[in-house]
Amino acid sequence: WKRNSKKAVLFAFCCSLLYASYRSTTTDFEPLRIGMTGSLTLLSAEMTFYFVDTINMRSKVLNTNKNFFSMLADIIKYEGLRGLTKGIQASFYGSIIYGFTY
């Protein structure tokens, strides 16, 4: 359990999100429907542009004058594709909660 606690929490969170998504289509409770719509919309937008923001932040922190594609190539070369998705879980949870309440 100790080694898989992170995966178990993520699994439980995803299952509850899927169940809430299903219930939002079958219920007349409008705040749930609107909340799930906002949540899924913001989540899809965040996941689409997360890697662009990652490259932008890395170029600012490194204080280099590299263009977008050379910075992208460097990240993939030294860290692989996982380098583009570091920290995406925090963004994932935040987007869902913010989108639901907005």
C-alpha positions as CSV (number, residue, x, y, z in Angstrom):
1,W,0.0,0.0,0.0
2,K,2.8,2.4,0.8
3,R,4.4,2.2,-2.6
4,N,1.1,2.5,-4.4
5,S,-0.6,5.2,-2.3
6,K,0.0,7.9,-5.0
7,K,-1.6,5.7,-7.7
8,A,-4.5,4.7,-5.4
9,V,-5.3,8.4,-4.7
10,L,-5.1,9.2,-8.4
11,F,-7.3,6.2,-9.3
12,A,-9.9,7.1,-6.7
13,F,-9.9,10.7,-7.9
14,C,-10.3,9.7,-11.5
15,C,-13.1,7.3,-10.7
16,S,-15.0,9.9,-8.7
17,L,-14.5,12.4,-11.6
18,L,-15.9,9.8,-14.1
19,Y,-18.8,9.0,-11.9
20,A,-19.6,12.7,-11.4
21,S,-19.4,13.2,-15.2
22,Y,-21.8,10.3,-15.7
23,R,-24.2,11.6,-13.1
24,S,-24.1,15.1,-14.6
25,T,-25.6,13.8,-17.8
26,T,-28.4,11.8,-16.0
27,T,-29.5,14.3,-13.4
28,D,-31.6,17.4,-13.3
29,F,-29.4,19.0,-10.7
30,E,-28.1,22.0,-12.8
31,P,-25.1,23.1,-10.6
32,L,-23.6,19.6,-11.0
33,R,-24.0,19.7,-14.8
34,I,-22.6,23.2,-15.1
35,G,-19.7,22.4,-12.7
36,M,-18.7,19.3,-14.6
37,T,-18.9,21.2,-17.9
38,G,-16.6,23.9,-16.6
39,S,-14.3,21.4,-15.0
40,L,-13.8,19.3,-18.2
41,T,-13.5,22.3,-20.4
42,L,-10.8,23.9,-18.3
43,L,-9.0,20.5,-17.9
44,S,-8.9,19.9,-21.7
45,A,-7.5,23.5,-22.3
46,E,-4.9,23.0,-19.5
47,M,-3.8,19.7,-20.8
48,T,-3.6,21.0,-24.4
49,F,-1.3,23.9,-23.5
50,Y,0.6,22.6,-20.5
51,F,3.8,21.7,-22.5
52,V,3.9,25.1,-24.1
53,D,3.8,26.7,-20.7
54,T,6.5,24.3,-19.5
55,I,8.8,25.4,-22.3
56,N,8.1,29.0,-21.7
57,M,8.8,28.8,-18.0
58,R,12.0,26.8,-18.5
59,S,13.3,29.4,-21.0
60,K,12.7,32.2,-18.5
61,V,14.3,30.3,-15.6
62,L,17.4,29.4,-17.7
63,N,17.6,33.0,-19.0
64,T,18.6,31.8,-22.5
65,N,17.7,33.2,-25.9
66,K,16.7,29.9,-27.4
67,N,13.7,29.7,-29.6
68,F,10.7,27.4,-28.8
69,F,11.7,24.5,-31.0
70,S,15.4,24.4,-29.8
71,M,14.2,24.5,-26.2
72,L,11.7,21.7,-26.9
73,A,14.4,19.6,-28.5
74,D,16.7,20.1,-25.5
75,I,14.1,19.0,-23.0
76,I,13.2,15.9,-25.1
77,K,16.9,15.1,-25.6
78,Y,17.9,15.4,-21.9
79,E,14.7,14.5,-20.1
80,G,12.5,12.7,-22.6
81,L,8.8,13.3,-23.0
82,R,8.4,13.2,-19.2
83,G,10.3,16.4,-19.0
84,L,7.4,18.2,-20.7
85,T,4.8,16.8,-18.2
86,K,6.6,17.4,-14.9
87,G,4.1,18.9,-12.4
88,I,1.0,18.1,-14.6
89,Q,-0.7,16.4,-11.7
90,A,-0.9,19.6,-9.6
91,S,-2.3,21.4,-12.6
92,F,-4.7,18.5,-13.2
93,Y,-6.2,18.7,-9.7
94,G,-6.3,22.5,-9.7
95,S,-8.0,22.8,-13.1
96,I,-10.7,20.4,-12.1
97,I,-11.5,22.2,-8.8
98,Y,-11.2,25.7,-10.3
99,G,-13.3,24.8,-13.3
100,F,-16.0,23.3,-11.2
101,T,-16.3,26.3,-8.9
102,Y,-16.0,28.9,-11.6
